[in-house]
Amino acid sequence: MTVMVTGGAGYIGSHMVLRLCDAGEDVVVFDDLSTGRRSLVSADAAFMEGSLGDTEAVAKCIRDHEVKEILHFAGSIVVPESVADPLKYYGNNTCVSRGLIEVAVTEGVKRFIFSSTAAIYGSVGSAPVSEAAATLPLSPYGRSKLMTEWMLRDVAQATSLKYGVFRYFNVAGADPLGRSGHSSPEATHLIKVACNAALGQRDHVAVYGSDFDTPDGTGVRDYIHVSDLVDAHALLLNDLRQRCESVTMNCGYGVGTSVREVIEMVKEVSGVDFEVREASRREGDPASVIADVSRLRASLPWAPQHNRLRDMIQSAYDWEVKMAAESEG
Ligand SMILES: NC(=O)c1ccc[n+]([C@@H]2O[C@H](COP(=O)([O-])OP(=O)(O)OC[C@H]3O[C@@H](n4cnc5c(N)ncnc54)[C@H](O)[C@@H]3O)[C@@H](O)[C@H]2O)c1
């Protein structure tokens, strides 16, 4: 029995593949390398290069590898790009997921775990947001992911497919053994951007909004280390194998950290006092987004190992240093 990881050459998917291979699972990665990198894929996993839009190739891969479980990480993930080019997002996130779910059902796949996002909630207050909150996404990205959640829910009602949906908050950090990390040069994630500034790869870091109703005026987010995130997936997969109960869960720590706190920690870890510029708020950016993680805590025996801000930033910084050394050498 093989686990298929879509998007397994990307940031989070490659960490998932390492986690599964470390546990001795058979894994096949399906990725078109549009933003992923072949070099991030564990040598212990099989690799199939192709677009998930090619449903015949996906079906063949499922049959050839006797896939019974799919972990679906592949997708397009840049919120402002989704506003400028919504059809790309409805195509690559919603339509491609629809095709993948259909092939999964036809080919007898039993379990399906999907990477959703806190962006499906839309405007939230400063209190932690639970899964019961209204889902009113502010962007085509959020809507494209929410529609996939709906499809999974409906298909699970109508077939024997069981699903797990994780709504990620802000994913950060890198593999503590230095085998993978955030590698897309276009990434806009704050921790990566600040590490790049510390290494002189950017001339400054912009703070979008310092007049929010938060303790220091900057936006507050719930950062989760990628290794703890993929551990939660491994536990959920195990739970689905045993209990066969579909579930939708937030995945964060339930702790808020401000933009300014992140920047100060990157400066401390790197020892570099890079330039920070104040900029106006970005449209649709909420003041604070923090997960209520009661359901995750109650459902899975999850014990985060990397939930200190310093650990997250140190591992992200170490990865950037390694990539910079590799591109120089
Ligand atoms: N990074 C975050 O903070 C975050 C937060 C919330 C949700 N997510 C979700 O997690 C998932 C993974 O995100 P990531 O940060 O690893 O992104 P990423 O861009 O690093 O990885 C996406 C991977 O999918 C592949 N891919 C994209 N479209 C494909 C297609 N049609 N066929 C085959 N492969 C395709 C890319 O080549 C890449 O390897 C995404 O679904 C994203 O929406 C990420």
Ligand as a Chemical Component Dictionary entry (heavy atoms), coordinates in Angstrom:
data_LIG
# 
_chem_comp.id                   LIG 
_chem_comp.type                 NON-POLYMER 
_chem_comp.pdbx_formal_charge   0 
_chem_comp.three_letter_code    LIG 
# 
loop_
_chem_comp_atom.comp_id 
_chem_comp_atom.atom_id 
_chem_comp_atom.alt_atom_id 
_chem_comp_atom.type_symbol 
_chem_comp_atom.charge 
_chem_comp_atom.model_Cartn_x 
_chem_comp_atom.model_Cartn_y 
_chem_comp_atom.model_Cartn_z 
_chem_comp_atom.pdbx_ordinal 
LIG N1  N1  N 0  2.682  27.666 3.216   1  
LIG C1  C1  C 0  1.665  28.016 3.998   2  
LIG O1  O1  O 0  1.851  28.801 4.960   3  
LIG C2  C2  C 0  0.280  27.453 3.755   4  
LIG C3  C3  C 0  -0.784 27.920 4.557   5  
LIG C4  C4  C 0  -2.051 27.396 4.347   6  
LIG C5  C5  C 0  -2.257 26.406 3.407   7  
LIG N2  N2  N 1  -1.222 25.972 2.631   8  
LIG C6  C6  C 0  -1.496 24.933 1.615   9  
LIG O2  O2  O 0  -0.506 23.923 1.714   10 
LIG C7  C7  C 0  -0.256 23.365 0.424   11 
LIG C8  C8  C 0  1.234  23.319 0.177   12 
LIG O3  O3  O 0  1.747  24.643 0.227   13 
LIG P1  P1  P 0  3.307  24.955 0.066   14 
LIG O4  O4  O 0  3.605  26.143 0.886   15 
LIG O5  O5  O -1 4.082  23.709 0.267   16 
LIG O6  O6  O 0  3.355  25.381 -1.481  17 
LIG P2  P2  P 0  4.453  25.051 -2.605  18 
LIG O7  O7  O 0  4.182  25.991 -3.744  19 
LIG O8  O8  O 0  5.816  25.019 -2.021  20 
LIG O9  O9  O 0  4.059  23.568 -3.027  21 
LIG C9  C9  C 0  3.047  23.259 -3.955  22 
LIG C10 C10 C 0  3.539  22.087 -4.799  23 
LIG O10 O10 O 0  2.509  21.678 -5.682  24 
LIG C11 C11 C 0  3.041  21.509 -7.002  25 
LIG N3  N3  N 0  1.915  21.735 -7.922  26 
LIG C12 C12 C 0  1.160  22.859 -8.046  27 
LIG N4  N4  N 0  0.192  22.662 -8.950  28 
LIG C13 C13 C 0  0.314  21.378 -9.421  29 
LIG C14 C14 C 0  -0.403 20.580 -10.351 30 
LIG N5  N5  N 0  -1.457 21.046 -11.029 31 
LIG N6  N6  N 0  0.023  19.305 -10.581 32 
LIG C15 C15 C 0  1.083  18.797 -9.896  33 
LIG N7  N7  N 0  1.793  19.509 -8.994  34 
LIG C16 C16 C 0  1.416  20.779 -8.754  35 
LIG C17 C17 C 0  4.164  22.523 -7.089  36 
LIG O11 O11 O 0  5.134  22.214 -8.074  37 
LIG C18 C18 C 0  4.749  22.438 -5.681  38 
LIG O12 O12 O 0  5.722  21.418 -5.580  39 
LIG C19 C19 C 0  -1.036 24.201 -0.571  40 
LIG O13 O13 O 0  -2.206 23.491 -0.947  41 
LIG C20 C20 C 0  -1.390 25.460 0.195   42 
LIG O14 O14 O 0  -2.612 26.020 -0.243  43 
LIG C21 C21 C 0  0.031  26.483 2.771   44 
# 
loop_
_chem_comp_bond.comp_id 
_chem_comp_bond.atom_id_1 
_chem_comp_bond.atom_id_2 
_chem_comp_bond.value_order 
_chem_comp_bond.pdbx_ordinal 
LIG N1  C1  SING 1  
LIG C1  O1  DOUB 2  
LIG C1  C2  SING 3  
LIG C2  C3  SING 4  
LIG C2  C21 DOUB 5  
LIG C3  C4  DOUB 6  
LIG C4  C5  SING 7  
LIG C5  N2  DOUB 8  
LIG N2  C6  SING 9  
LIG N2  C21 SING 10 
LIG C6  O2  SING 11 
LIG C6  C20 SING 12 
LIG O2  C7  SING 13 
LIG C7  C8  SING 14 
LIG C7  C19 SING 15 
LIG C8  O3  SING 16 
LIG O3  P1  SING 17 
LIG P1  O4  DOUB 18 
LIG P1  O5  SING 19 
LIG P1  O6  SING 20 
LIG O6  P2  SING 21 
LIG P2  O7  DOUB 22 
LIG P2  O8  SING 23 
LIG P2  O9  SING 24 
LIG O9  C9  SING 25 
LIG C9  C10 SING 26 
LIG C10 O10 SING 27 
LIG C10 C18 SING 28 
LIG O10 C11 SING 29 
LIG C11 N3  SING 30 
LIG C11 C17 SING 31 
LIG N3  C12 SING 32 
LIG N3  C16 SING 33 
LIG C12 N4  DOUB 34 
LIG N4  C13 SING 35 
LIG C13 C14 SING 36 
LIG C13 C16 DOUB 37 
LIG C14 N5  SING 38 
LIG C14 N6  DOUB 39 
LIG N6  C15 SING 40 
LIG C15 N7  DOUB 41 
LIG N7  C16 SING 42 
LIG C17 O11 SING 43 
LIG C17 C18 SING 44 
LIG C18 O12 SING 45 
LIG C19 O13 SING 46 
LIG C19 C20 SING 47 
LIG C20 O14 SING 48 
# 
